[in-house]
Amino acid sequence: MQQPTLPSSFQRGLAAALLMAASVPGFAADYSAGLTLGSQGGGAMVSTRLPWKLMGHDQFQLRAQFAGLDGDLDDFDSVNVKGIDYDDGELSTYSAQIGLDWYPFKSWADEIFVSGGLIWQKTDIEGNADVGDVLNVGGQHLAANSLESLSLDANQQGVNPYLSVGWGNRLEAEPGFDFMMELGLIFPMRDADVSMAAVDPNQVLNASSLARERKEVEDKLEDVQGLAMITVAYHF
């Protein structure tokens, strides 16, 4: 698989945003950095406080993070795509996220935030279905071992908007460790590229069923996606 490369425009925007935040007078020391783990894999996060306010007690922070996951499907047992388990292949997913975290409260709920921004994603899946299972391929039910093999090659890459809510990582005057969790939705803007092939010596699989399965996998990858992340951060 090719190594992931961030779009140059996204790289420039990310660098400019972080430089702007780092140059704000009076906030030079208000940063956090940490390690993340979640639906996008494992990675790292940095954030900084911004001097913007909508109310007297709220707070805005700029946050950027990178996460990824790469390995053989055997390392993850298998990956399930639309009800079919695929193994004996490779899975990689990378993301770079930048957004604004808004902390609207200043009370017992001061750690709650709402976030929005952009997330660049690149996902590649290559695998072979477990043909020893009963399969449903494009609505056609196949008995175990009806096919000799069924392979999937899917990839998707693009910059997508996201919205999320979370708790933690509000930057205050005191340095120290903090915990953050985030749940949200990603709205894919780019089509997925999916190809499937079957070795079918007994000709039990209809070509229309295989084409329908490929289209349904594309639609599944292009659906709204969940975002979940936990972070252990240090404020300095």
Backbone hydrogen bonds in HBPLUS format (Angstrom, degrees):
<---DONOR---> <-ACCEPTOR-->    atom                        ^
c    i                          cat <-CA-CA->   ^        H-A-AA   ^      H-
h    n   atom  resd res      DA  || num        DHA   H-A  angle D-A-AA Bond
n    s   type  num  typ     dist DA aas  dist angle  dist       angle   num
A0010-PHE N   A0007-PRO O   3.03 MM   3  5.28 121.3  2.39 102.1 116.8     1
A0011-GLN N   A0007-PRO O   2.96 MM   4  6.32 155.8  2.02 154.3 161.9     2
A0012-ARG N   A0008-SER O   2.97 MM   4  6.22 160.6  2.00 150.4 154.9     3
A0013-GLY N   A0009-SER O   3.03 MM   4  6.19 156.9  2.08 141.3 147.7     4
A0014-LEU N   A0010-PHE O   2.92 MM   4  6.06 160.4  1.95 150.8 155.9     5
A0015-ALA N   A0011-GLN O   2.97 MM   4  6.17 166.4  1.99 152.0 155.4     6
A0016-ALA N   A0012-ARG O   2.93 MM   4  6.05 160.6  1.96 147.7 153.4     7
A0017-ALA N   A0013-GLY O   2.97 MM   4  6.07 158.0  2.02 146.9 152.7     8
A0018-LEU N   A0014-LEU O   3.10 MM   4  6.29 165.7  2.12 151.7 155.1     9
A0019-LEU N   A0015-ALA O   2.97 MM   4  6.08 155.0  2.03 145.9 153.3    10
A0020-MET N   A0016-ALA O   2.93 MM   4  6.07 154.8  1.99 144.5 151.3    11
A0021-ALA N   A0017-ALA O   3.03 MM   4  6.29 159.5  2.07 147.1 152.2    12
A0022-ALA N   A0018-LEU O   2.92 MM   4  6.08 155.8  1.98 145.8 152.6    13
A0023-SER N   A0019-LEU O   3.10 MM   4  6.20 133.0  2.33 140.8 151.4    14
A0023-SER N   A0020-MET O   3.28 MM   3  5.33 136.8  2.48  95.4 106.8    15
A0024-VAL N   A0021-ALA O   3.40 MM   3  5.60 170.5  2.41 108.3 110.9    16
A0027-PHE N   A0024-VAL O   3.31 MM   3  5.82 162.9  2.34 134.2 135.0    17
A0030-ASP N   A0027-PHE O   3.13 MM   3  5.32 161.9  2.17 111.3 117.0    18
A0031-TYR N   A0029-ALA O   3.10 MM   2  5.85 127.5  2.39 107.0  92.3    19
A0049-ARG N   A0030-ASP O   3.32 MM  19  5.94 152.5  2.40 152.2 157.4    20
A0236-PHE N   A0031-TYR O   2.86 MM 205  5.42 163.8  1.89 143.9 148.8    21
A0032-SER N   A0047-SER O   2.97 MM  15  5.28 143.2  2.11 144.9 144.1    22
A0047-SER N   A0032-SER O   2.95 MM  15  5.28 148.7  2.05 147.3 148.0    23
A0033-ALA N   A0234-TYR O   3.08 MM 201  5.53 149.1  2.18 142.3 150.1    24
A0234-TYR N   A0033-ALA O   2.79 MM 201  5.53 155.4  1.85 148.0 153.4    25
A0034-GLY N   A0045-MET O   2.91 MM  11  5.19 152.1  1.99 143.0 146.4    26
A0045-MET N   A0034-GLY O   2.89 MM  11  5.19 153.2  1.97 143.9 145.0    27
A0035-LEU N   A0232-VAL O   3.04 MM 197  5.61 144.0  2.18 153.3 152.6    28
A0232-VAL N   A0035-LEU O   3.07 MM 197  5.61 156.9  2.12 157.9 162.6    29
A0036-THR N   A0043-GLY O   2.97 MM   7  5.09 165.4  1.99 120.1 124.4    30
A0043-GLY N   A0036-THR O   3.06 MM   7  5.09 156.4  2.11 130.7 131.4    31
A0037-LEU N   A0230-ILE O   2.97 MM 193  5.55 146.1  2.08 156.8 165.5    32
A0230-ILE N   A0037-LEU O   2.98 MM 193  5.55 160.9  2.02 148.0 153.5    33
A0038-GLY N   A0041-GLY O   2.99 MM   3  5.27 140.9  2.15 129.4 141.5    34
A0041-GLY N   A0038-GLY O   2.98 MM   3  5.27 163.7  2.00 115.0 119.3    35
A0039-SER N   A0228-ALA O   2.84 MM 189  5.38 156.7  1.89 151.7 159.0    36
A0042-GLY N   A0068-GLY O   3.14 MM  26  5.57 145.5  2.27 147.4 137.7    37
A0068-GLY N   A0042-GLY O   2.98 MM  26  5.57 152.0  2.06 133.7 138.7    38
A0044-ALA N   A0066-PHE O   2.93 MM  22  5.63 141.9  2.08 154.5 165.6    39
A0066-PHE N   A0044-ALA O   2.99 MM  22  5.63 152.9  2.07 157.2 165.9    40
A0046-VAL N   A0064-ALA O   2.90 MM  18  5.54 162.2  1.93 167.1 172.1    41
A0064-ALA N   A0046-VAL O   2.91 MM  18  5.54 167.7  1.93 168.0 171.4    42
A0048-THR N   A0062-LEU O   2.92 MM  14  5.44 147.6  2.03 148.2 158.7    43
A0062-LEU N   A0048-THR O   2.88 MM  14  5.44 152.1  1.96 164.2 167.2    44
A0050-LEU N   A0060-PHE O   2.93 MM  10  5.47 165.0  1.95 151.2 146.5    45
A0059-GLN N   A0103-TYR O   2.97 MM  44  5.09 141.8  2.12 133.0 144.3    46
A0103-TYR N   A0059-GLN O   2.78 MM  44  5.09 175.9  1.78 164.1 165.2    47
A0061-GLN N   A0101-ASP O   2.87 MM  40  5.08 146.3  1.98 144.4 154.0    48
A0101-ASP N   A0061-GLN O   2.78 MM  40  5.08 169.9  1.79 156.6 160.1    49
A0063-ARG N   A0099-GLY O   2.98 MM  36  5.59 167.7  1.99 166.8 168.6    50
A0099-GLY N   A0063-ARG O   2.99 MM  36  5.59 156.5  2.04 157.3 164.4    51
A0065-GLN N   A0097-GLN O   2.89 MM  32  5.25 151.4  1.97 145.1 151.5    52
A0097-GLN N   A0065-GLN O   2.78 MM  32  5.25 167.8  1.79 160.1 164.5    53
A0067-ALA N   A0095-SER O   2.97 MM  28  5.39 161.0  2.01 149.9 153.7    54
A0095-SER N   A0067-ALA O   2.89 MM  28  5.39 153.5  1.96 160.6 157.5    55
A0069-LEU N   A0093-THR O   2.79 MM  24  5.27 140.7  1.95 151.6 162.0    56
A0093-THR N   A0069-LEU O   2.79 MM  24  5.27 153.0  1.86 153.9 160.3    57
A0071-GLY N   A0091-LEU O   3.02 MM  20  5.73 147.6  2.13 155.2 165.1    58
A0091-LEU N   A0071-GLY O   2.98 MM  20  5.73 167.4  2.00 173.8 177.9    59
A0075-ASP N   A0072-ASP O   2.88 MM   3  5.40 142.0  2.02 110.4 120.9    60
A0073-LEU N   A0089-GLY O   2.85 MM  16  5.25 166.3  1.87 123.5 127.1    61
A0076-PHE N   A0073-LEU O   2.95 MM   3  5.16 138.2  2.12 103.2 115.1    62
A0077-ASP N   A0074-ASP O   3.34 MM   3  4.85 165.4  2.36  97.2  99.9    63
A0078-SER N   A0076-PHE O   2.86 MM   2  5.50 132.2  2.09 107.6  92.7    64
A0079-VAL N   A0086-TYR O   2.96 MM   7  5.36 160.9  1.99 149.7 155.3    65
A0086-TYR N   A0079-VAL O   2.86 MM   7  5.36 165.8  1.88 147.5 152.1    66
A0081-VAL N   A0084-ILE O   2.96 MM   3  5.41 162.2  1.99 153.5 151.1    67
A0084-ILE N   A0081-VAL O   3.24 MM   3  5.41 164.2  2.27 109.4 114.2    68
A0130-ASP N   A0085-ASP O   3.08 MM  45  6.09 145.5  2.20 165.6 166.4    69
A0087-ASP N   A0128-ASN O   2.89 MM  41  5.45 166.3  1.91 147.3 143.6    70
A0128-ASN N   A0087-ASP O   2.82 MM  41  5.45 176.9  1.82 162.9 163.8    71
A0090-GLU N   A0126-GLU O   2.70 MM  36  5.13 134.8  1.90 135.0 150.2    72
A0126-GLU N   A0090-GLU O   2.87 MM  36  5.13 164.7  1.89 160.8 160.5    73
A0092-SER N   A0124-ASP O   2.96 MM  32  5.28 160.0  2.00 155.7 157.6    74
A0124-ASP N   A0092-SER O   2.86 MM  32  5.28 164.2  1.88 156.9 159.6    75
A0094-TYR N   A0122-LYS O   2.86 MM  28  5.25 154.3  1.92 147.6 156.3    76
A0122-LYS N   A0094-TYR O   2.91 MM  28  5.25 151.1  1.99 152.3 154.2    77
A0096-ALA N   A0120-TRP O   2.90 MM  24  5.11 145.4  2.02 137.2 147.2    78
A0120-TRP N   A0096-ALA O   2.80 MM  24  5.11 161.3  1.83 156.0 153.5    79
A0098-ILE N   A0118-LEU O   2.96 MM  20  5.65 166.3  1.98 167.9 171.4    80
A0118-LEU N   A0098-ILE O   2.96 MM  20  5.65 154.4  2.03 171.0 167.5    81
A0100-LEU N   A0116-GLY O   3.00 MM  16  5.73 154.9  2.06 165.0 159.3    82
A0116-GLY N   A0100-LEU O   3.22 MM  16  5.73 147.2  2.33 144.0 153.0    83
A0102-TRP N   A0114-VAL O   2.76 MM  12  5.21 170.3  1.77 152.9 156.4    84
A0114-VAL N   A0102-TRP O   2.90 MM  12  5.21 152.8  1.98 141.0 147.9    85
A0110-ASP N   A0107-SER O   3.07 MM   3  5.11 149.0  2.17 119.3 115.8    86
A0112-ILE N   A0109-ALA O   3.16 MM   3  5.69 166.7  2.17 118.6 122.8    87
A0168-GLY N   A0111-GLU O   2.84 MM  57  4.78 150.0  1.93 123.6 133.2    88
A0113-PHE N   A0166-GLY O   2.95 MM  53  5.30 160.8  1.99 132.7 135.7    89
A0166-GLY N   A0113-PHE O   2.96 MM  53  5.30 151.3  2.05 148.9 148.8    90
A0115-SER N   A0164-SER O   2.87 MM  49  5.09 173.7  1.87 142.1 143.3    91
A0164-SER N   A0115-SER O   2.94 MM  49  5.09 155.9  2.00 146.3 144.9    92
A0117-GLY N   A0162-TYR O   3.29 MM  45  5.66 153.3  2.36 144.3 146.0    93
A0162-TYR N   A0117-GLY O   3.06 MM  45  5.66 148.6  2.16 140.3 141.6    94
A0119-ILE N   A0160-ASN O   2.74 MM  41  5.29 154.5  1.80 154.7 163.8    95
A0160-ASN N   A0119-ILE O   2.89 MM  41  5.29 174.9  1.89 138.1 139.2    96
A0121-GLN N   A0158-GLY O   2.91 MM  37  5.66 164.0  1.94 161.5 164.2    97
A0158-GLY N   A0121-GLN O   3.02 MM  37  5.66 149.9  2.11 152.4 160.3    98
A0123-THR N   A0156-GLN O   2.84 MM  33  5.29 161.9  1.88 156.9 163.1    99
A0156-GLN N   A0123-THR O   2.91 MM  33  5.29 146.3  2.03 148.9 156.6   100
A0125-ILE N   A0154-ALA O   2.79 MM  29  5.13 161.3  1.83 155.8 158.9   101
A0154-ALA N   A0125-ILE O   2.85 MM  29  5.13 164.7  1.87 152.9 158.2   102
A0127-GLY N   A0152-LEU O   3.01 MM  25  5.42 158.0  2.06 150.3 155.1   103
A0152-LEU N   A0127-GLY O   2.87 MM  25  5.42 159.0  1.92 160.8 163.1   104
A0129-ALA N   A0150-LEU O   2.73 MM  21  5.35 169.7  1.74 169.0 170.7   105
A0131-VAL N   A0129-ALA O   3.02 MM   2  5.61 113.1  2.49 110.7  93.7   106
A0133-ASP N   A0130-ASP O   3.09 MM   3  5.94 168.4  2.10 123.4 125.9   107
A0145-ASN N   A0131-VAL O   2.70 MM  14  5.29 165.2  1.72 161.8 157.8   108
A0135-LEU N   A0142-LEU O   3.00 MM   7  5.10 149.7  2.10 143.2 150.2   109
A0142-LEU N   A0135-LEU O   2.73 MM   7  5.10 164.0  1.76 156.6 159.3   110
A0137-VAL N   A0140-GLN O   2.89 MM   3  5.15 154.1  1.95 152.7 145.2   111
A0140-GLN N   A0137-VAL O   3.02 MM   3  5.15 163.8  2.05 110.8 114.9   112
A0146-SER N   A0143-ALA O   3.11 MM   3  5.56 139.6  2.28 142.5 136.4   113
A0148-GLU N   A0199-VAL O   2.86 MM  51  5.27 153.3  1.93 161.4 165.5   114
A0199-VAL N   A0149-SER O   2.93 MM  50  5.08 159.9  1.97 134.3 140.2   115
A0151-SER N   A0197-ALA O   2.82 MM  46  5.34 166.4  1.84 162.5 166.3   116
A0197-ALA N   A0151-SER O   3.20 MM  46  5.34 153.2  2.27 133.1 138.9   117
A0153-ASP N   A0195-SER O   2.94 MM  42  5.29 152.8  2.01 164.0 164.1   118
A0195-SER N   A0153-ASP O   2.89 MM  42  5.29 154.1  1.95 147.5 156.2   119
A0155-ASN N   A0193-ASP O   2.95 MM  38  5.39 152.0  2.03 144.8 154.0   120
A0193-ASP N   A0155-ASN O   2.89 MM  38  5.39 177.6  1.89 169.9 170.7   121
A0187-PHE N   A0161-PRO O   3.03 MM  26  5.71 171.4  2.04 171.2 170.1   122
A0163-LEU N   A0185-LEU O   3.07 MM  22  5.57 155.5  2.14 154.6 162.3   123
A0185-LEU N   A0163-LEU O   2.82 MM  22  5.57 157.3  1.87 165.6 172.9   124
A0165-VAL N   A0183-LEU O   2.87 MM  18  5.63 161.7  1.90 162.9 163.8   125
A0183-LEU N   A0165-VAL O   2.91 MM  18  5.63 169.4  1.92 173.2 176.4   126
A0167-TRP N   A0181-MET O   2.95 MM  14  5.52 154.1  2.02 153.9 160.6   127
A0181-MET N   A0167-TRP O   2.94 MM  14  5.52 153.5  2.01 153.0 161.7   128
A0176-GLY N   A0235-HIS O   3.13 MM  59  5.19 153.3  2.21 129.4 132.9   129
A0235-HIS N   A0176-GLY O   2.71 MM  59  5.19 172.8  1.71 151.3 152.8   130
A0178-ASP N   A0233-ALA O   2.79 MM  55  5.21 152.3  1.87 148.0 149.3   131
A0233-ALA N   A0178-ASP O   2.87 MM  55  5.21 164.9  1.90 148.2 152.3   132
A0180-MET N   A0231-THR O   2.85 MM  51  4.95 157.1  1.90 148.7 150.5   133
A0231-THR N   A0180-MET O   2.73 MM  51  4.95 153.1  1.80 152.8 154.1   134
A0182-GLU N   A0229-MET O   2.81 MM  47  5.17 148.0  1.91 155.9 161.0   135
A0229-MET N   A0182-GLU O   2.97 MM  47  5.17 152.3  2.05 147.8 150.7   136
A0184-GLY N   A0227-LEU O   2.77 MM  43  4.78 148.9  1.87 142.0 143.6   137
A0227-LEU N   A0184-GLY O   2.88 MM  43  4.78 143.2  2.02 134.9 128.4   138
A0186-ILE N   A0225-GLN O   2.80 MM  39  5.03 159.8  1.84 145.4 150.8   139
A0225-GLN N   A0186-ILE O   2.95 MM  39  5.03 160.3  1.99 146.6 151.1   140
A0203-GLN N   A0200-ASP O   3.01 MM   3  5.21 161.2  2.05 112.5 118.5   141
A0209-SER N   A0206-ASN O   3.07 MM   3  5.18 126.1  2.38  97.6 111.4   142
A0210-LEU N   A0206-ASN O   3.18 MM   4  6.58 155.7  2.24 151.6 157.4   143
A0211-ALA N   A0207-ALA O   2.99 MM   4  6.24 159.2  2.04 148.6 154.5   144
A0212-ARG N   A0208-SER O   2.92 MM   4  6.04 150.5  2.00 138.8 147.1   145
A0213-GLU N   A0209-SER O   2.89 MM   4  6.11 153.0  1.97 145.1 152.5   146
A0214-ARG N   A0210-LEU O   3.01 MM   4  6.27 159.4  2.06 148.4 153.3   147
A0215-LYS N   A0211-ALA O   3.07 MM   4  6.33 159.6  2.11 146.0 151.1   148
A0216-GLU N   A0212-ARG O   2.91 MM   4  6.13 153.3  1.98 147.7 155.3   149
A0217-VAL N   A0213-GLU O   2.92 MM   4  6.17 150.1  2.01 150.2 158.0   150
A0218-GLU N   A0214-ARG O   3.03 MM   4  6.33 157.4  2.09 146.7 152.8   151
A0219-ASP N   A0215-LYS O   2.96 MM   4  6.24 162.3  1.99 148.5 152.9   152
A0220-LYS N   A0216-GLU O   2.92 MM   4  6.09 150.6  2.01 140.0 148.3   153
A0221-LEU N   A0217-VAL O   3.01 MM   4  6.27 160.1  2.05 153.0 157.0   154
A0222-GLU N   A0218-GLU O   3.03 MM   4  6.24 136.5  2.22 144.4 156.9   155
A0222-GLU N   A0219-ASP O   3.21 MM   3  5.05 128.3  2.49  90.5 104.2   156
A0223-ASP N   A0220-LYS O   3.25 MM   3  5.28 160.9  2.29 101.9 107.7   157
